[in-house]
Amino acid sequence: MEDKKKIQVPRIVLIIGIIVMVLLVVGIIFLIVVQPNQENEPVLENEQNQNEVVENIVENTITEEIADEPLPQIEINSIAEVNSTIDGNVPCYYNPVIPAGFKAINKEQDTTIDEMAKWGERNAYLSGLVIEDEKGNQFVWIPVENMQLFHTTDWQRNEPTEQINTTYLEPMEEERQAYETMKQKVQKYGGFYVGRFETGDGDITEARTTTRNSDNMVIQKYAQVYNYVPFMSTTIDRREVTGARELALKFGNQNQYQTVTTSVLYGVQWDAILRFLVSEESPVNDSTSWGNYPNATLSYLDSLGNTYQKVQGEARLLQAGSSEQTKAKNIYDIAGNLYEWTMESAGSSVRVVRGGAYLVNIGQLAASRYAYAQNTANNSIGFRISFYID
């Protein structure tokens, strides 16, 4: 009996030892799997990067802001004293704001306005509603119904795509705040306004032939277009020359606009205009049928009503809005005539022009993008002014 007892004691110890060893092994495995160590740090870094991406997305997402109060009603051809709408209801993409200092006009007030673009009529916003300030400068409403579609795009077969060349950037980092403000206001009011014509130089009667400043910018039919303008203010031939960006910002102050912000078109706005205009009659990837290019044949008028012909192969710069063949939904010369500066960039000192030009045989597209140093000023580059409601 004593020998059996001596044998049982080691077995109990052995069992206890095995249990302890198992517990130790489980504990070690738990520590290895659960507790972070040097090999786990990249995972934590990836999580941090993901958090930064999320923060950037949140930061770059426009604040939801929608107009929810009706505005005063204004009659057609009456200057609005405050921001108004034609029906006195809440403004939106199909019921645009008529800003203070502007009036809504139809074909009865300007015979070049299409009959379908009649204020107060159902779906008239799809035809290009026109407003005019007290000096006769005209703008067309660009509706933006879906903000998810309000981004810079490329165009294939006259269809917008998201596959844009990564060379092009908008906004530049230092311009982000202004860009986001513009988008917020476009969302709130359902769109923006664009100059019906390329910006003109109201100081002259003959075409501009050199880089020079003008304090009399106009957005009016038959004006001499404002070319020989750099994007940024710069020194050319030892003279300080004001750039298109500053000129566009100043335009609102010079005309005492109280409730809008003027600027050079953003790339996203240009693409919104193309989305608004594109049709069988105005294809944006083959614009020769409705744009002033060297291989286009056009009839055009001067301010006295005289009729002229531009034949195929002739490069001729036209006065703003002088050919009815270059009009789409009441907007003139988005295709051809002058390249137009935009806020879109292709480098720190390089900006993008759109639309093609009267003397260029390649890229005859309303959707074209070309990059120029922002101090470039020549006879084929001008600009167009847009504004959003404050």
C-alpha positions in Angstrom: 0.0 0.0 0.0 2.8 2.4 0.8 4.4 1.8 -2.7 1.1 2.7 -4.5 0.8 6.0 -2.6 4.4 6.9 -3.6 3.5 6.3 -7.2 0.3 8.4 -7.1 1.9 11.6 -5.9 4.1 12.2 -9.0 1.1 11.6 -11.3 -0.8 14.4 -9.5 2.2 16.7 -9.8 2.5 15.8 -13.4 -1.1 16.6 -14.2 -0.9 19.9 -12.3 2.3 20.7 -14.2 0.7 20.0 -17.6 -2.2 22.2 -16.7 0.1 25.0 -15.7 2.1 24.7 -18.9 -1.1 24.7 -21.0 -2.2 27.9 -19.3 1.2 29.5 -19.8 1.1 28.6 -23.5 -2.4 30.0 -23.9 -1.4 33.2 -22.1 1.7 33.7 -24.3 -0.4 33.2 -27.5 -3.0 35.7 -26.2 -0.3 38.3 -25.6 1.2 37.8 -29.0 -2.1 38.0 -30.9 -3.8 40.8 -28.9 -1.1 43.1 -27.7 0.6 45.4 -30.3 4.3 45.1 -30.9 6.8 46.4 -33.4 5.4 44.3 -36.2 1.9 45.7 -35.7 2.9 49.4 -36.1 2.3 49.5 -39.9 -1.2 48.5 -39.3 -1.7 51.3 -36.9 -0.2 53.7 -39.4 -2.5 52.5 -42.1 -5.5 53.1 -39.7 -4.1 56.6 -39.1 -3.8 57.2 -42.9 -7.4 56.0 -43.3 -8.6 58.4 -40.7 -6.7 61.2 -42.4 -8.4 60.3 -45.7 -11.8 60.3 -44.0 -11.0 63.7 -42.4 -10.0 65.1 -45.8 -13.2 63.8 -47.4 -15.2 65.4 -44.7 -13.3 68.6 -45.0 -13.7 68.7 -48.8 -17.4 67.8 -48.8 -19.5 70.9 -49.3 -21.9 71.8 -46.5 -25.5 71.0 -47.3 -27.2 74.3 -47.8 -30.5 74.7 -49.7 -32.6 77.8 -50.1 -35.8 77.2 -48.1 -37.5 80.6 -48.0 -39.5 82.3 -50.9 -38.1 85.5 -52.4 -40.1 88.6 -53.5 -41.8 88.3 -56.8 -40.4 90.5 -59.7 -42.0 91.2 -63.1 -40.2 90.6 -66.4 -38.1 93.6 -67.5 -38.2 95.2 -64.1 -34.9 95.8 -62.2 -34.9 93.8 -58.9 -34.2 95.9 -55.8 -33.5 92.8 -53.8 -32.9 89.1 -54.8 -36.2 87.9 -56.3 -37.8 85.2 -58.3 -40.2 85.5 -61.2 -43.0 83.7 -59.3 -42.2 84.8 -55.7 -41.4 81.2 -54.6 -38.3 79.5 -53.2 -35.4 79.6 -55.7 -34.0 76.4 -57.1 -32.5 75.1 -60.3 -35.7 75.6 -62.3 -36.7 78.8 -60.6 -33.5 80.9 -60.6 -32.8 84.0 -58.5 -32.9 87.3 -60.3 -30.2 89.2 -58.3 -30.6 92.7 -57.1 -29.7 95.1 -59.9 -30.8 92.7 -62.7 -33.9 92.1 -64.7 -35.3 89.1 -66.4 -35.7 89.5 -70.2 -37.4 87.5 -73.0 -37.5 87.7 -76.7 -39.7 90.7 -76.5 -36.9 92.7 -74.9 -34.1 91.2 -77.0 -34.9 89.5 -80.3 -31.8 87.3 -80.2 -33.2 85.4 -77.2 -34.8 82.1 -78.1 -38.6 81.9 -77.9 -38.4 78.9 -75.6 -36.4 80.7 -73.0 -39.4 82.6 -71.6 -39.4 83.4 -67.9 -42.3 81.9 -66.0 -43.0 79.1 -68.5 -42.7 75.5 -67.6 -39.2 74.0 -68.3 -38.0 77.3 -69.8 -34.9 77.0 -67.6 -33.7 74.3 -70.0 -33.5 76.8 -72.9 -31.2 79.4 -71.3 -32.9 82.1 -69.3 -31.3 85.5 -69.7 -30.9 88.4 -67.2 -29.5 91.9 -67.9 -28.0 94.5 -65.5 -28.7 98.2 -65.7 -25.8 98.7 -68.1 -26.9 96.1 -70.6 -24.5 93.3 -69.6 -26.2 89.9 -70.1 -25.9 86.5 -68.3 -27.5 83.1 -68.8 -28.6 80.8 -66.0 -26.9 77.4 -65.8 -29.0 75.0 -63.8 -27.2 72.4 -61.6 -29.9 69.9 -60.5 -27.6 67.2 -59.2 -24.4 68.3 -57.3 -23.0 64.7 -57.7 -22.5 65.7 -61.4 -20.9 69.0 -60.6 -17.2 68.1 -61.1 -14.6 68.5 -63.7 -15.1 66.0 -66.4 -13.7 64.7 -69.7 -15.9 64.1 -72.7 -16.0 61.0 -74.9 -18.5 60.9 -77.8 -20.2 64.0 -76.4 -20.8 62.2 -73.0 -19.4 63.4 -69.7 -17.0 61.0 -67.9 -15.0 61.1 -64.7 -11.8 59.9 -66.4 -10.0 63.2 -66.5 -6.3 63.5 -67.0 -4.7 63.7 -63.6 -2.5 66.6 -64.9 -5.5 68.9 -64.5 -6.3 70.1 -61.0 -9.0 72.1 -59.4 -8.9 73.7 -57.0 -5.3 74.5 -56.2 -4.7 74.2 -52.5 -4.5 78.0 -51.9 -7.8 78.4 -53.8 -9.8 75.7 -52.0 -11.8 78.0 -49.7 -13.1 80.2 -52.5 -13.8 77.0 -54.6 -15.8 75.4 -51.7 -17.8 78.6 -51.2 -18.7 78.7 -54.9 -19.9 75.1 -54.7 -22.0 75.8 -51.6 -23.8 78.7 -53.2 -24.3 76.7 -56.4 -25.9 74.0 -54.4 -28.0 76.4 -52.3 -29.5 78.2 -55.3 -29.4 75.4 -57.9 -27.0 76.9 -60.3 -25.0 79.9 -61.4 -24.9 82.5 -64.1 -22.4 82.8 -67.0 -21.7 85.7 -69.3 -23.8 85.4 -72.4 -20.8 86.7 -74.4 -17.1 86.5 -74.1 -15.8 89.5 -72.1 -15.5 92.6 -74.3 -13.5 95.8 -74.2 -15.9 98.7 -74.2 -13.2 101.3 -74.8 -12.5 100.5 -78.4 -14.2 100.0 -81.7 -11.4 98.1 -83.5 -10.0 94.7 -82.5 -7.4 94.6 -79.8 -3.9 94.2 -81.2 -1.8 94.5 -78.1 -1.7 93.7 -74.4 -3.4 96.7 -72.6 -5.6 97.4 -69.7 -9.2 98.6 -70.1 -11.4 99.9 -67.3 -14.5 99.4 -69.4 -15.3 95.7 -69.6 -18.7 94.7 -71.1 -20.6 91.5 -71.7 -22.6 92.8 -74.6 -23.2 91.9 -78.3 -20.8 93.3 -80.9 -18.2 94.3 -78.3 -14.5 93.9 -79.4 -13.5 90.8 -77.4 -11.0 91.3 -74.6 -8.0 89.2 -75.8 -4.2 89.8 -75.2 -4.9 89.2 -71.5 -2.8 87.0 -69.2 -4.5 84.9 -66.5 -2.6 86.6 -63.6 -1.6 90.3 -63.3 2.0 90.5 -64.6 4.6 92.8 -66.2 4.7 92.8 -70.0 6.9 95.1 -72.0 7.8 96.9 -68.7 4.1 97.7 -68.1 1.9 96.3 -65.4 -1.0 94.4 -67.0 -4.1 93.3 -65.1 -4.9 89.6 -65.5 -8.2 88.0 -66.4 -8.7 86.6 -62.9 -8.4 90.1 -61.3 -10.5 91.7 -64.0 -13.3 89.2 -63.4 -13.3 89.8 -59.7 -13.3 93.6 -60.2 -16.2 93.4 -62.7 -18.8 93.0 -59.9 -17.4 96.0 -58.0 -17.3 98.2 -61.1 -20.9 97.5 -61.8 -21.9 97.7 -58.1 -23.3 94.2 -57.9 -24.5 93.8 -54.3 -25.5 90.1 -53.9 -23.3 88.1 -56.3 -19.6 87.2 -56.6 -18.0 87.4 -60.0 -15.0 85.3 -61.2 -13.3 83.7 -64.2 -15.1 80.4 -64.9 -14.0 77.4 -62.9 -13.3 74.2 -64.9 -16.2 72.6 -63.1 -18.5 75.4 -64.3 -17.3 75.0 -67.9 -18.1 71.3 -67.8 -21.5 72.1 -66.3 -22.2 74.5 -69.2 -21.2 71.7 -71.7 -23.5 69.3 -69.9 -26.3 71.9 -70.3 -25.6 72.7 -73.9 -24.6 69.3 -75.4 -27.1 68.0 -78.1 -27.2 66.9 -81.7 -27.2 70.6 -82.7 -24.3 71.5 -80.5 -21.9 68.6 -80.1 -19.1 69.5 -77.7 -16.5 67.1 -79.2 -17.1 68.3 -82.8 -17.8 71.9 -82.6 -17.1 73.1 -86.1 -20.8 73.3 -87.0 -21.5 75.9 -84.3 -18.1 77.4 -83.5 -15.7 80.0 -85.1 -12.8 77.8 -86.2 -10.6 78.1 -89.4 -12.5 75.4 -91.2 -16.0 76.7 -90.3 -18.2 78.7 -92.7 -20.2 81.4 -90.9 -22.4 84.4 -91.5 -22.0 87.2 -89.1 -23.1 90.8 -88.5 -21.5 94.0 -87.3 -23.1 96.5 -84.9 -24.6 98.4 -87.9 -26.4 95.3 -89.2 -24.1 94.7 -92.2 -23.8 91.0 -93.1 -20.5 89.2 -93.9 -19.3 85.7 -94.7 -16.4 83.9 -93.2 -15.3 81.2 -95.6 -13.8 77.8 -94.8 -10.0 78.2 -94.3 -10.2 81.8 -93.2 -9.1 82.7 -89.6 -11.2 85.6 -88.5 -11.8 86.8 -85.0 -15.4 87.9 -84.5 -17.0 90.5 -82.3 -18.8 89.1 -79.3 -22.0 87.3 -80.3 -21.9 88.6 -83.9 -22.9 85.2 -85.5 -26.1 83.4 -84.6 -24.5 80.2 -85.8 -22.2 80.3 -82.7 -25.1 80.4 -80.2 -26.3 77.5 -78.1 -29.1 78.0 -75.6 -28.6 81.8 -75.8 -24.8 81.5 -75.0 -22.4 82.7 -77.7 -18.9 81.4 -78.6 -18.4 78.7 -76.1 -17.1 76.9 -79.1 -14.2 78.7 -80.8 -13.5 82.4 -81.4 -11.2 82.8 -78.3 -9.7 80.3 -76.0 -11.0 81.2 -72.5 -9.0 81.2 -69.3 -10.4 79.1 -66.5 -9.4 78.6 -62.8 -8.4 75.0 -63.6 -4.6 74.5 -63.4 -2.0 72.2 -64.8 0.8 73.2 -62.5 1.7 76.0 -60.0 2.0 78.7 -62.7 0.1 77.0 -65.5 -3.6 77.5 -66.2 -6.1 75.8 -68.5 -7.9 77.4 -71.4 -11.1 75.9 -72.9 -13.2 76.0 -76.1 -10.8 76.3 -79.0 -9.9 79.4 -81.0 -10.5 81.1 -84.4 -7.0 80.5 -85.7 -6.3 77.0 -84.4 -6.7 74.0 -86.7 -6.4 71.4 -84.0 -8.6 70.7 -81.0 -11.7 72.3 -82.4 -13.8 71.3 -79.5 -15.9 73.1 -77.0 -14.6 70.5 -74.5 -10.9 71.0 -75.3 -8.3 71.7 -72.6 -5.0 73.3 -73.3 -2.4 74.5 -70.8 -0.6 77.9 -70.9 1.7 79.7 -68.6 -0.5 82.1 -66.7 1.5 85.1 -67.9 0.7 84.3 -71.5 -1.1 87.0 -73.4 -1.9 86.7 -77.1 -4.6 87.4 -79.7 -6.3 84.0 -79.3 -6.9 84.0 -75.5 -9.7 85.8 -73.7 -12.0 85.1 -70.8 -15.6 84.9 -69.7 -17.1 86.1 -66.5 -19.5 84.0 -64.3 -21.1 84.7 -60.9 -22.9 82.9 -58.1 -25.5 84.2 -55.8 -24.1 85.2 -52.3 
